[in-house]
Amino acid sequence: MENKIFLGIGIITIISGILLVIQNQPFIGIPGAIVGVWLVISNWKQLKSKNNE
């Protein structure tokens, strides 16, 4: 359950990071988007491994 929640939070973080870059705040937006990508990838892998079991 928590993997799905963190996957959603990661997607929201990516979107907000992109919006911050568009609003000329790249020093906040780019690291935020990177953290969002990390959250999505790590939780996606965990969900895939649980589905294969």
N, C-alpha and C positions, 0 to 999 in steps of 0.2 A: 504494500500500500504506500509506504513512504517513498519508494522509488518513483511511482507515478506522480506523487506530489512534487518531488524534487525535479522531475522531468518537466513538469509544468512551470515551476519556478525558473528553471533554466531557460525555457522558451521566452518567458516574460522578460528575463534579464537580457537576453539577446535583443529583443525588440526595443527595450528601453535604452540599451547601449547604442543601437543604430539611431534612435531618435535623438539622443544626446549629441552624436556626431553631426547629425543634420543641423542641430541648433548651435553649431560652432562651439561645442564643449568636448573636443576629442580627448582631452586628458582624463576625463571621467568616463566617457562613452566607450572608448576602445578597451580599456582593462575590464570594464563591466561586461562587454560583449564576449571577451575571451573567457571570463569566468562562467558566463552563461553557456558557452560552447562546451567547456569542460564538464559542467553539470549535466548537460544533455547527453554527451558521449558516455560518461561514466554510468549514468543511470540507464541509458539505452542498452549498454552491454549487460548490465545486471538483469534487466528485464528479459533480454534474449536468452541469457543463460538459465533463468528460472523457467522459461517457456520450453526449453529443450529438455529439461529434466523430467 
